[in-house]
Amino acid sequence: VQLQASGGGLVQAGGSLRLSCAASGRIFSDYAMTWFRQTPGKEREFVAGISWSGGRTYYADSAKGRFTISRDNAKNTVYLQMDSLKPEDTAVYYCAARRWNSGPYPSRTNEYDFWGQGTQVTVSS
């Protein structure tokens, strides 16, 4: 599956952004979708994930209460609504896909088969 992330940009602290990740090439609804982020010199970290149906969602502690992941399988797109943004949310955000139906939600980068190209989010103070 090919993934194309978009929606990043520059926003002031307290503002909002919505990231999108459009998928093509395979049956999108077969895949769990996840957002990761990475800052220079640090490892890519899990932000939020969503099951193939959208019925289960998972968040990093840093994202709980501020970010919302959702998906529209008819549009082959997953979203990350980010509210109350903080300067520490500044990073390149990546979407990723893998098949997953049960067990602990995969939150490590080496558990993913497909990646988007990343979109830069910059939050100014």
Backbone as ProteinMPNN parsed JSONL, in Angstrom:
{"seq_chain_A": "VQLQASGGGLVQAGGSLRLSCAASGRIFSDYAMTWFRQTPGKEREFVAGISWSGGRTYYADSAKGRFTISRDNAKNTVYLQMDSLKPEDTAVYYCAARRWNSGPYPSRTNEYDFWGQGTQVTVSS", "coords_chain_A": {"N_chain_A": [[0.842, -1.179, 0.0], [0.469, 2.229, -0.79], [1.262, 5.282, 0.789], [0.342, 8.621, 1.479], [1.06, 11.394, 3.165], [-0.277, 14.458, 4.45], [-1.026, 17.927, 5.276], [0.456, 19.121, 7.255], [2.13, 21.955, 8.83], [2.771, 25.369, 9.894], [1.917, 26.498, 13.063], [0.543, 28.369, 15.773], [1.15, 27.948, 19.287], [-1.394, 26.269, 21.06], [-3.085, 26.184, 18.951], [-4.634, 24.396, 16.159], [-4.328, 21.552, 13.985], [-5.057, 19.448, 11.204], [-4.036, 16.416, 10.142], [-3.732, 14.377, 7.238], [-3.777, 11.161, 5.721], [-3.538, 9.564, 2.847], [-4.31, 6.544, 1.27], [-3.367, 4.042, -1.107], [-3.468, 1.359, -3.473], [-3.826, -1.118, -2.146], [-6.237, -3.038, -0.27], [-7.545, -0.831, 1.754], [-9.06, -1.037, 4.08], [-8.201, -3.354, 5.254], [-6.144, -2.799, 6.894], [-4.582, -1.748, 9.912], [-3.973, 1.564, 10.992], [-1.518, 3.989, 11.719], [-0.12, 6.831, 13.357], [3.06, 8.204, 13.629], [5.769, 10.155, 15.01], [8.698, 12.213, 14.584], [11.592, 13.817, 15.777], [14.611, 15.688, 15.173], [17.485, 13.776, 15.849], [16.22, 12.057, 17.543], [14.418, 8.985, 18.199], [11.837, 7.641, 16.099], [8.548, 8.013, 17.249], [5.578, 6.536, 18.604], [2.343, 7.88, 18.112], [-0.514, 7.793, 17.687], [-3.008, 5.29, 17.023], [-5.228, 3.278, 14.991], [-7.714, 0.821, 14.592], [-8.632, -1.48, 11.903], [-11.337, -1.164, 11.397], [-11.925, 1.154, 12.643], [-12.992, 1.023, 15.097], [-11.466, 0.751, 17.369], [-9.166, 2.719, 19.104], [-5.957, 4.11, 19.859], [-3.645, 5.806, 21.918], [-0.657, 7.673, 22.493], [0.567, 8.768, 25.663], [1.215, 11.451, 25.553], [-0.474, 12.409, 23.646], [-3.074, 11.954, 24.376], [-6.306, 13.187, 24.977], [-5.863, 15.469, 23.508], [-5.315, 14.904, 20.833], [-6.986, 13.333, 18.068], [-7.576, 10.4, 16.401], [-8.869, 9.178, 13.356], [-10.688, 7.477, 10.746], [-11.659, 7.084, 7.332], [-12.875, 4.727, 5.56], [-14.112, 4.584, 3.118], [-12.965, 6.615, 1.732], [-10.376, 5.919, 1.812], [-8.613, 7.01, 3.704], [-6.86, 8.212, 6.527], [-6.999, 10.191, 9.454], [-5.533, 12.702, 11.57], [-6.491, 14.633, 14.013], [-5.315, 17.39, 15.593], [-5.317, 19.173, 18.442], [-4.976, 21.974, 20.721], [-2.217, 22.429, 20.486], [1.266, 22.124, 21.257], [4.581, 23.521, 21.616], [6.354, 21.356, 21.898], [5.203, 19.435, 20.33], [6.187, 19.763, 17.864], [7.473, 18.285, 15.011], [8.301, 15.835, 12.487], [5.662, 14.183, 11.061], [4.554, 10.932, 10.509], [2.627, 8.574, 8.678], [1.642, 5.167, 8.956], [1.16, 1.711, 8.033], [-0.219, -1.51, 8.708], [-1.232, -4.944, 8.821], [-3.448, -5.904, 11.352], [-5.249, -7.412, 13.937], [-5.664, -8.401, 16.492], [-4.477, -8.725, 19.909], [-1.769, -6.95, 21.593], [-1.623, -3.525, 20.649], [0.311, -2.663, 17.837], [3.1, -0.708, 18.308], [5.649, -0.073, 17.647], [8.197, 0.979, 15.414], [9.423, -0.978, 13.822], [7.483, -2.81, 13.433], [5.942, -2.21, 11.322], [4.901, -2.246, 7.929], [4.473, -0.506, 5.823], [4.993, 2.877, 4.9], [4.324, 6.397, 4.944], [5.53, 9.513, 3.498], [5.982, 11.54, 5.32], [5.127, 14.555, 7.064], [5.722, 17.888, 7.913], [5.249, 19.347, 11.053], [5.115, 22.299, 12.764], [5.152, 24.014, 15.729], [4.823, 27.075, 17.095], [5.919, 29.068, 19.85]], "CA_chain_A": [[0.0, 0.0, 0.0], [1.21, 3.493, -0.843], [0.702, 6.247, 1.731], [0.701, 10.004, 1.211], [0.665, 12.246, 4.277], [-0.384, 15.887, 4.157], [-1.717, 18.708, 6.283], [1.353, 19.772, 8.2], [2.33, 23.383, 8.642], [3.198, 26.168, 11.034], [0.775, 26.936, 13.852], [0.916, 28.867, 17.093], [0.771, 27.117, 20.426], [-2.818, 26.341, 21.339], [-3.826, 26.027, 17.711], [-5.021, 23.061, 15.696], [-4.039, 21.094, 12.624], [-5.546, 18.114, 10.88], [-3.226, 15.683, 9.189], [-4.403, 13.343, 6.47], [-2.916, 10.161, 5.088], [-4.307, 8.886, 1.82], [-3.732, 5.256, 0.917], [-3.752, 3.466, -2.396], [-2.74, 0.181, -3.89], [-4.349, -2.363, -1.574], [-7.506, -2.829, 0.415], [-7.235, 0.008, 2.903], [-9.771, -1.479, 5.279], [-7.524, -4.505, 5.851], [-4.959, -2.359, 7.624], [-4.54, -0.784, 10.998], [-3.229, 2.748, 10.588], [-0.86, 4.61, 12.866], [0.712, 8.022, 13.203], [4.29, 8.344, 14.403], [6.439, 11.43, 14.787], [10.137, 12.164, 14.823], [12.352, 15.059, 15.828], [16.028, 15.425, 14.882], [18.279, 13.149, 16.885], [15.422, 11.159, 18.366], [13.772, 7.895, 17.499], [10.445, 7.848, 15.724], [7.72, 7.564, 18.351], [4.149, 6.296, 18.387], [1.452, 8.959, 18.519], [-1.89, 7.308, 17.755], [-3.304, 4.213, 16.108], [-6.64, 2.966, 14.828], [-7.938, -0.49, 14.001], [-9.095, -1.437, 10.516], [-12.734, -0.726, 11.351], [-12.085, 2.412, 13.352], [-13.658, 0.797, 16.367], [-10.51, 0.836, 18.471], [-8.136, 3.723, 18.93], [-4.896, 4.039, 20.857], [-2.913, 7.066, 21.953], [0.439, 7.903, 23.423], [0.159, 9.644, 26.768], [1.385, 12.845, 25.131], [-1.539, 12.769, 22.702], [-4.394, 11.736, 24.975], [-7.056, 14.378, 25.331], [-5.604, 16.575, 22.572], [-5.318, 14.405, 19.459], [-8.008, 12.346, 17.745], [-7.343, 9.679, 15.158], [-10.088, 8.652, 12.759], [-10.464, 6.994, 9.395], [-12.792, 6.975, 6.43], [-12.476, 3.65, 4.649], [-14.648, 4.868, 1.78], [-12.024, 7.547, 1.111], [-9.016, 5.384, 1.971], [-7.873, 8.072, 4.359], [-6.824, 8.296, 7.986], [-6.801, 11.574, 9.887], [-5.102, 12.99, 12.927], [-6.879, 15.961, 14.454], [-4.434, 17.792, 16.688], [-5.777, 20.394, 19.095], [-4.165, 22.436, 21.854], [-0.838, 22.073, 20.134], [2.351, 22.65, 22.078], [5.861, 23.528, 20.889], [6.968, 20.022, 21.916], [4.599, 18.606, 19.291], [6.917, 20.001, 16.622], [8.092, 17.046, 14.536], [7.795, 15.296, 11.228], [4.656, 13.175, 11.346], [4.49, 9.871, 9.512], [1.598, 7.553, 8.809], [2.132, 3.828, 8.686], [0.086, 0.722, 7.919], [0.071, -2.936, 8.808], [-2.373, -5.773, 9.179], [-3.504, -6.185, 12.784], [-6.612, -7.646, 14.378], [-5.8, -8.761, 17.898], [-3.259, -8.61, 20.684], [-1.351, -5.572, 21.869], [-1.54, -2.703, 19.44], [1.711, -2.48, 17.447], [3.509, 0.683, 18.489], [7.064, 0.079, 17.317], [8.378, 1.24, 13.981], [9.797, -2.181, 13.082], [6.302, -3.637, 13.253], [5.147, -1.669, 10.227], [5.335, -2.62, 6.592], [4.293, 0.566, 4.846], [5.175, 4.212, 5.477], [4.211, 7.598, 4.14], [6.766, 10.285, 3.377], [6.132, 12.482, 6.423], [4.698, 15.937, 6.902], [6.305, 18.676, 8.993], [4.399, 20.158, 11.923], [5.9, 23.209, 13.578], [4.324, 24.765, 16.663], [5.596, 28.182, 17.652], [5.491, 29.467, 21.199]], "C_chain_A": [[0.886, 1.24, 0.0], [0.49, 4.522, 0.027], [1.229, 7.639, 1.423], [0.155, 10.873, 2.334], [0.648, 13.703, 3.855], [-1.021, 16.592, 5.34], [-0.836, 19.382, 7.304], [1.481, 21.254, 7.908], [2.819, 24.031, 9.906], [1.961, 26.683, 11.755], [1.278, 27.443, 15.194], [0.473, 27.893, 18.177], [-0.692, 27.36, 20.781], [-3.687, 26.156, 20.12], [-4.076, 24.579, 17.355], [-4.531, 22.823, 14.271], [-4.71, 19.751, 12.428], [-4.662, 17.515, 9.798], [-4.08, 14.639, 8.486], [-3.369, 12.391, 5.894], [-3.794, 9.376, 4.126], [-3.573, 7.629, 1.379], [-4.22, 4.801, -0.441], [-2.996, 2.171, -2.584], [-3.247, -1.138, -3.344], [-5.649, -2.035, -0.854], [-7.24, -2.121, 1.738], [-7.851, -0.527, 4.181], [-9.184, -2.738, 5.888], [-6.469, -4.089, 6.871], [-5.29, -1.48, 8.823], [-3.63, 0.364, 10.553], [-2.717, 3.479, 11.822], [-0.119, 5.869, 12.455], [1.898, 7.925, 14.158], [4.811, 9.761, 14.18], [7.905, 11.309, 15.172], [10.715, 13.561, 14.809], [13.827, 14.73, 15.614], [16.753, 14.832, 16.084], [17.515, 12.198, 17.781], [14.808, 10.054, 17.524], [12.326, 8.274, 17.157], [9.559, 7.26, 16.824], [6.249, 7.457, 17.949], [3.344, 7.48, 18.9], [0.026, 8.439, 18.718], [-2.094, 6.216, 16.718], [-4.786, 3.914, 16.08], [-6.778, 1.634, 14.116], [-8.556, -0.358, 12.613], [-10.517, -0.894, 10.396], [-12.931, 0.671, 11.924], [-12.684, 2.257, 14.73], [-12.754, 0.888, 17.583], [-9.433, 1.86, 18.143], [-7.168, 3.684, 20.116], [-4.077, 5.322, 20.757], [-1.716, 6.987, 22.883], [-0.039, 8.848, 24.515], [0.229, 11.117, 26.357], [0.259, 13.341, 24.241], [-2.937, 12.671, 23.304], [-5.047, 13.051, 25.368], [-6.855, 15.545, 24.385], [-5.697, 16.146, 21.111], [-6.443, 13.384, 19.284], [-7.687, 11.719, 16.4], [-8.677, 9.133, 14.662], [-9.758, 8.177, 11.347], [-11.775, 6.965, 8.637], [-12.4, 5.939, 5.386], [-13.03, 3.854, 3.24], [-13.718, 5.8, 1.004], [-10.582, 7.09, 1.214], [-8.101, 6.388, 2.671], [-7.971, 7.943, 5.875], [-6.45, 9.722, 8.351], [-6.209, 11.618, 11.288], [-5.458, 14.442, 13.216], [-6.061, 16.314, 15.681], [-4.891, 19.154, 17.204], [-4.861, 20.747, 20.261], [-2.695, 22.109, 21.642], [0.166, 22.814, 20.994], [3.641, 22.677, 21.255], [6.529, 22.152, 20.849], [6.303, 19.043, 20.963], [5.289, 18.804, 17.945], [7.704, 18.755, 16.225], [7.66, 16.81, 13.098], [6.865, 14.146, 11.596], [4.541, 12.211, 10.168], [3.262, 9.004, 9.752], [2.185, 6.215, 8.376], [0.966, 2.849, 8.709], [0.625, -0.686, 8.126], [-1.232, -3.657, 9.096], [-2.308, -6.065, 10.68], [-4.953, -6.368, 13.181], [-6.741, -7.921, 15.86], [-4.451, -8.655, 18.584], [-2.906, -7.167, 20.945], [-1.225, -4.759, 20.586], [-0.069, -2.468, 19.097], [2.114, -1.013, 17.504], [4.979, 0.924, 18.189], [7.248, 0.2, 15.815], [8.692, -0.035, 13.208], [8.64, -3.158, 12.916], [5.472, -3.22, 12.037], [5.771, -1.949, 8.872], [5.368, -1.445, 5.618], [4.315, 1.915, 5.547], [4.881, 5.296, 4.446], [5.492, 8.403, 4.235], [6.976, 11.287, 4.503], [5.652, 13.867, 6.066], [5.144, 16.718, 8.138], [5.232, 19.466, 9.729], [5.309, 21.004, 12.803], [4.951, 24.054, 14.425], [5.187, 25.834, 17.313], [5.026, 28.597, 19.002], [5.089, 30.932, 21.253]], "O_chain_A": [[1.905, 1.3, 0.687], [-0.737, 4.62, 0.004], [2.414, 7.818, 1.141], [-1.055, 11.068, 2.448], [1.444, 14.135, 3.021], [-1.495, 15.956, 6.281], [-1.327, 20.141, 8.14], [1.008, 21.747, 6.884], [3.224, 23.367, 10.86], [1.06, 27.242, 11.129], [2.314, 26.998, 15.69], [-0.464, 27.117, 17.992], [-1.165, 28.496, 20.799], [-4.901, 25.989, 20.241], [-3.78, 23.664, 18.123], [-4.35, 23.748, 13.48], [-4.907, 19.002, 13.385], [-4.558, 18.04, 8.689], [-5.023, 14.093, 9.06], [-2.232, 12.775, 5.618], [-4.675, 8.622, 4.538], [-2.365, 7.651, 1.144], [-5.327, 5.124, -0.87], [-1.991, 1.926, -1.917], [-3.117, -2.171, -4.001], [-6.094, -0.888, -0.84], [-6.776, -2.724, 2.705], [-7.233, -0.476, 5.245], [-9.632, -3.158, 6.955], [-5.959, -4.921, 7.621], [-6.148, -0.599, 8.762], [-2.651, 0.158, 9.836], [-3.406, 3.571, 12.838], [0.433, 5.961, 11.359], [1.746, 7.606, 15.338], [4.357, 10.472, 13.283], [8.302, 10.448, 15.956], [10.383, 14.382, 13.954], [14.244, 13.597, 15.855], [16.64, 15.338, 17.201], [18.094, 11.594, 18.684], [14.692, 10.169, 16.304], [11.695, 9.096, 17.822], [9.791, 6.14, 17.279], [5.759, 8.182, 17.084], [3.617, 8.016, 19.974], [-0.567, 8.62, 19.782], [-1.445, 6.207, 15.672], [-5.517, 4.244, 17.014], [-6.055, 1.347, 13.161], [-8.953, 0.731, 12.198], [-10.858, -0.241, 9.409], [-13.971, 1.296, 11.717], [-12.864, 3.238, 15.452], [-13.229, 1.081, 18.702], [-8.866, 1.864, 17.051], [-7.526, 3.278, 21.222], [-3.847, 5.851, 19.67], [-1.754, 6.324, 23.92], [-0.956, 9.64, 24.298], [-0.602, 11.925, 26.771], [0.059, 14.547, 24.095], [-3.881, 13.259, 22.776], [-4.432, 13.909, 26.001], [-7.601, 16.522, 24.45], [-6.108, 16.928, 20.254], [-6.806, 12.67, 20.219], [-7.544, 12.412, 15.392], [-9.508, 8.682, 15.451], [-8.677, 8.447, 10.826], [-12.852, 6.839, 9.219], [-11.677, 6.246, 4.438], [-12.465, 3.342, 2.274], [-13.687, 5.777, -0.226], [-9.669, 7.781, 0.762], [-6.954, 6.583, 2.268], [-9.022, 7.609, 6.424], [-5.681, 10.377, 7.647], [-6.369, 10.69, 12.081], [-4.806, 15.363, 12.725], [-6.111, 15.614, 16.692], [-4.853, 20.152, 16.484], [-4.073, 19.922, 20.723], [-2.027, 21.576, 22.527], [-0.045, 23.956, 21.401], [3.769, 21.922, 20.291], [7.198, 21.819, 19.872], [6.789, 17.924, 20.798], [5.0, 18.084, 16.99], [8.501, 18.236, 17.007], [6.779, 17.488, 12.57], [7.239, 13.248, 12.351], [4.447, 12.614, 9.008], [2.901, 8.732, 10.897], [3.094, 6.147, 7.549], [-0.073, 3.109, 9.316], [1.76, -1.003, 7.77], [-2.206, -3.059, 9.555], [-1.257, -6.425, 11.21], [-5.804, -5.563, 12.803], [-7.806, -7.703, 16.438], [-3.416, -8.513, 17.933], [-3.647, -6.26, 20.567], [-0.768, -5.266, 19.561], [0.717, -2.112, 19.975], [1.527, -0.176, 16.819], [5.497, 2.01, 18.45], [6.518, -0.421, 15.042], [8.278, -0.171, 12.057], [8.807, -4.222, 12.319], [4.427, -3.808, 11.759], [6.989, -1.898, 8.696], [6.193, -1.402, 4.706], [3.748, 2.087, 6.626], [5.149, 5.142, 3.254], [6.422, 8.034, 4.952], [8.07, 11.838, 4.623], [5.753, 14.303, 4.919], [4.964, 16.264, 9.268], [4.417, 20.159, 9.119], [6.172, 20.476, 13.504], [4.062, 24.724, 13.9], [6.164, 25.529, 17.997], [3.826, 28.492, 19.256], [4.704, 31.428, 22.312]]}, "name": "protein", "num_of_chains": 1, "seq": "VQLQASGGGLVQAGGSLRLSCAASGRIFSDYAMTWFRQTPGKEREFVAGISWSGGRTYYADSAKGRFTISRDNAKNTVYLQMDSLKPEDTAVYYCAARRWNSGPYPSRTNEYDFWGQGTQVTVSS"}
